[in-house]
Amino acid sequence: MDLKTYTHQDAAAIRGMLLDMQDAVYDGEADRFRARERFAQFVDMWSSKEGWSCVIGFDEGEPTGFAYGAPFGAGGWWKGSARPTSVAPEASVFALSELKVLKKWRKTGASEELHRALVLTRDEGVATLLVDVTHPKVVSLYERWGYVKVGEQKPYEDSPTFAIMAKHLTAGT
């Protein structure tokens, strides 16, 4: 898989590709929370952050998936939840907002490769993400990658309940 990294300056150019991949991941079965219009709002919100970074995988020019996120501001944490005590108040935090792999490339290692290319190149001390608690296999996957569940939250009225997961970063881990 070829990986290409983008910054917030590239967001407008790749926005349509991200939205199309979101549609392909859900294959027309997205609920209201995961619908294209809602996802577009999230893409726009996250990609407007100066520290936003996105990695897209390609196989012979065809997109395989993507991962993106941005650092939280000083003291920031996920909407509606307190910073966990396991994360020092002064620790810089990178929020992995999205990691999606198209069906054809699932169970190939593509998700881990995208994750590593995005998260493990960051300078922040902690990476964090949200995982739908109704997907225990995904929670277990992130635990294998070194994340620990530090809480739960339901950030929006129409969203699922998410496990809040965090991982302390050191060079290359």
Contacts in CASP RR format, 6 or more apart in sequence:
PFRMAT RR
TARGET T0000
AUTHOR 0000-0000-0000
METHOD contacts of the structure
MODEL  1
MDLKTYTHQDAAAIRGMLLDMQDAVYDGEADRFRARERFAQFVDMWSSKE
GWSCVIGFDEGEPTGFAYGAPFGAGGWWKGSARPTSVAPEASVFALSELK
VLKKWRKTGASEELHRALVLTRDEGVATLLVDVTHPKVVSLYERWGYVKV
GEQKPYEDSPTFAIMAKHLTAGT
1 57 0 8 1.000
1 58 0 8 1.000
1 59 0 8 1.000
1 64 0 8 1.000
1 105 0 8 1.000
1 110 0 8 1.000
1 113 0 8 1.000
2 57 0 8 1.000
2 58 0 8 1.000
2 59 0 8 1.000
2 61 0 8 1.000
3 55 0 8 1.000
3 56 0 8 1.000
3 57 0 8 1.000
3 58 0 8 1.000
3 113 0 8 1.000
3 114 0 8 1.000
3 117 0 8 1.000
4 55 0 8 1.000
4 56 0 8 1.000
4 57 0 8 1.000
4 58 0 8 1.000
5 53 0 8 1.000
5 54 0 8 1.000
5 55 0 8 1.000
5 117 0 8 1.000
5 118 0 8 1.000
6 13 0 8 1.000
6 14 0 8 1.000
6 53 0 8 1.000
6 54 0 8 1.000
6 55 0 8 1.000
6 56 0 8 1.000
7 51 0 8 1.000
7 52 0 8 1.000
7 53 0 8 1.000
7 54 0 8 1.000
8 47 0 8 1.000
8 48 0 8 1.000
8 49 0 8 1.000
8 50 0 8 1.000
8 51 0 8 1.000
8 52 0 8 1.000
8 70 0 8 1.000
10 54 0 8 1.000
11 43 0 8 1.000
11 44 0 8 1.000
11 47 0 8 1.000
11 48 0 8 1.000
11 52 0 8 1.000
11 54 0 8 1.000
14 54 0 8 1.000
14 56 0 8 1.000
15 40 0 8 1.000
15 43 0 8 1.000
15 44 0 8 1.000
15 47 0 8 1.000
17 56 0 8 1.000
17 63 0 8 1.000
18 39 0 8 1.000
18 43 0 8 1.000
18 54 0 8 1.000
18 66 0 8 1.000
18 68 0 8 1.000
19 36 0 8 1.000
19 39 0 8 1.000
19 40 0 8 1.000
19 43 0 8 1.000
21 63 0 8 1.000
21 65 0 8 1.000
21 66 0 8 1.000
21 100 0 8 1.000
21 102 0 8 1.000
22 30 0 8 1.000
22 34 0 8 1.000
22 36 0 8 1.000
22 39 0 8 1.000
22 100 0 8 1.000
23 30 0 8 1.000
23 36 0 8 1.000
24 102 0 8 1.000
24 103 0 8 1.000
25 100 0 8 1.000
25 101 0 8 1.000
25 102 0 8 1.000
25 103 0 8 1.000
26 34 0 8 1.000
27 103 0 8 1.000
30 36 0 8 1.000
30 39 0 8 1.000
32 38 0 8 1.000
32 158 0 8 1.000
33 156 0 8 1.000
33 158 0 8 1.000
33 159 0 8 1.000
33 160 0 8 1.000
42 97 0 8 1.000
42 98 0 8 1.000
46 52 0 8 1.000
46 68 0 8 1.000
46 69 0 8 1.000
46 70 0 8 1.000
46 97 0 8 1.000
46 98 0 8 1.000
47 54 0 8 1.000
47 68 0 8 1.000
49 70 0 8 1.000
49 71 0 8 1.000
51 70 0 8 1.000
51 71 0 8 1.000
52 68 0 8 1.000
52 69 0 8 1.000
52 70 0 8 1.000
53 68 0 8 1.000
53 69 0 8 1.000
53 70 0 8 1.000
53 118 0 8 1.000
53 122 0 8 1.000
54 66 0 8 1.000
54 67 0 8 1.000
54 68 0 8 1.000
54 69 0 8 1.000
54 118 0 8 1.000
55 66 0 8 1.000
55 67 0 8 1.000
55 68 0 8 1.000
55 114 0 8 1.000
55 117 0 8 1.000
55 118 0 8 1.000
56 63 0 8 1.000
56 65 0 8 1.000
56 66 0 8 1.000
57 63 0 8 1.000
57 64 0 8 1.000
57 65 0 8 1.000
57 66 0 8 1.000
57 110 0 8 1.000
57 113 0 8 1.000
57 114 0 8 1.000
58 64 0 8 1.000
59 105 0 8 1.000
63 102 0 8 1.000
64 101 0 8 1.000
64 102 0 8 1.000
64 104 0 8 1.000
64 105 0 8 1.000
64 110 0 8 1.000
65 100 0 8 1.000
65 101 0 8 1.000
65 102 0 8 1.000
65 105 0 8 1.000
65 110 0 8 1.000
65 114 0 8 1.000
66 98 0 8 1.000
66 99 0 8 1.000
66 100 0 8 1.000
66 114 0 8 1.000
67 96 0 8 1.000
67 98 0 8 1.000
67 99 0 8 1.000
67 100 0 8 1.000
67 114 0 8 1.000
67 115 0 8 1.000
67 117 0 8 1.000
67 118 0 8 1.000
67 119 0 8 1.000
68 96 0 8 1.000
68 97 0 8 1.000
68 98 0 8 1.000
68 118 0 8 1.000
69 94 0 8 1.000
69 95 0 8 1.000
69 96 0 8 1.000
69 97 0 8 1.000
69 98 0 8 1.000
69 118 0 8 1.000
70 94 0 8 1.000
70 95 0 8 1.000
70 97 0 8 1.000
71 92 0 8 1.000
71 93 0 8 1.000
71 94 0 8 1.000
71 95 0 8 1.000
71 122 0 8 1.000
71 124 0 8 1.000
72 93 0 8 1.000
72 94 0 8 1.000
72 95 0 8 1.000
73 93 0 8 1.000
75 83 0 8 1.000
75 89 0 8 1.000
75 93 0 8 1.000
76 83 0 8 1.000
76 93 0 8 1.000
77 83 0 8 1.000
77 84 0 8 1.000
77 93 0 8 1.000
77 128 0 8 1.000
78 95 0 8 1.000
78 128 0 8 1.000
78 130 0 8 1.000
78 153 0 8 1.000
78 155 0 8 1.000
78 162 0 8 1.000
78 164 0 8 1.000
79 153 0 8 1.000
79 155 0 8 1.000
80 153 0 8 1.000
80 155 0 8 1.000
81 151 0 8 1.000
81 153 0 8 1.000
81 155 0 8 1.000
81 164 0 8 1.000
83 89 0 8 1.000
84 150 0 8 1.000
84 151 0 8 1.000
84 164 0 8 1.000
84 166 0 8 1.000
86 148 0 8 1.000
86 150 0 8 1.000
86 166 0 8 1.000
87 93 0 8 1.000
87 126 0 8 1.000
87 128 0 8 1.000
87 150 0 8 1.000
87 166 0 8 1.000
91 124 0 8 1.000
91 125 0 8 1.000
91 126 0 8 1.000
92 123 0 8 1.000
92 124 0 8 1.000
92 125 0 8 1.000
92 126 0 8 1.000
93 124 0 8 1.000
93 125 0 8 1.000
93 126 0 8 1.000
93 127 0 8 1.000
93 128 0 8 1.000
93 166 0 8 1.000
94 119 0 8 1.000
94 122 0 8 1.000
94 124 0 8 1.000
94 125 0 8 1.000
94 126 0 8 1.000
94 127 0 8 1.000
94 128 0 8 1.000
94 169 0 8 1.000
95 127 0 8 1.000
95 128 0 8 1.000
95 129 0 8 1.000
96 115 0 8 1.000
96 118 0 8 1.000
96 119 0 8 1.000
96 127 0 8 1.000
96 128 0 8 1.000
96 129 0 8 1.000
97 129 0 8 1.000
99 111 0 8 1.000
99 114 0 8 1.000
99 115 0 8 1.000
99 118 0 8 1.000
99 129 0 8 1.000
101 110 0 8 1.000
101 111 0 8 1.000
101 114 0 8 1.000
111 141 0 8 1.000
112 145 0 8 1.000
115 145 0 8 1.000
119 127 0 8 1.000
119 167 0 8 1.000
119 169 0 8 1.000
120 169 0 8 1.000
120 172 0 8 1.000
120 173 0 8 1.000
122 169 0 8 1.000
124 169 0 8 1.000
125 168 0 8 1.000
125 169 0 8 1.000
126 166 0 8 1.000
126 167 0 8 1.000
126 168 0 8 1.000
126 169 0 8 1.000
127 147 0 8 1.000
127 166 0 8 1.000
127 167 0 8 1.000
127 169 0 8 1.000
128 150 0 8 1.000
128 164 0 8 1.000
128 165 0 8 1.000
128 166 0 8 1.000
128 167 0 8 1.000
129 142 0 8 1.000
129 147 0 8 1.000
129 165 0 8 1.000
130 153 0 8 1.000
130 155 0 8 1.000
130 162 0 8 1.000
130 163 0 8 1.000
130 164 0 8 1.000
130 165 0 8 1.000
131 138 0 8 1.000
131 139 0 8 1.000
131 142 0 8 1.000
131 162 0 8 1.000
131 163 0 8 1.000
131 165 0 8 1.000
132 138 0 8 1.000
132 160 0 8 1.000
132 161 0 8 1.000
132 162 0 8 1.000
132 163 0 8 1.000
133 139 0 8 1.000
133 152 0 8 1.000
133 160 0 8 1.000
133 161 0 8 1.000
133 162 0 8 1.000
133 163 0 8 1.000
134 160 0 8 1.000
134 161 0 8 1.000
139 149 0 8 1.000
139 163 0 8 1.000
139 165 0 8 1.000
142 165 0 8 1.000
142 167 0 8 1.000
143 149 0 8 1.000
143 165 0 8 1.000
145 167 0 8 1.000
146 167 0 8 1.000
147 165 0 8 1.000
147 166 0 8 1.000
147 167 0 8 1.000
148 165 0 8 1.000
148 166 0 8 1.000
148 167 0 8 1.000
149 163 0 8 1.000
149 164 0 8 1.000
149 165 0 8 1.000
150 164 0 8 1.000
150 165 0 8 1.000
150 166 0 8 1.000
151 163 0 8 1.000
151 164 0 8 1.000
152 161 0 8 1.000
152 162 0 8 1.000
152 163 0 8 1.000
152 164 0 8 1.000
153 161 0 8 1.000
153 162 0 8 1.000
153 164 0 8 1.000
154 160 0 8 1.000
154 161 0 8 1.000
154 162 0 8 1.000
155 162 0 8 1.000
END
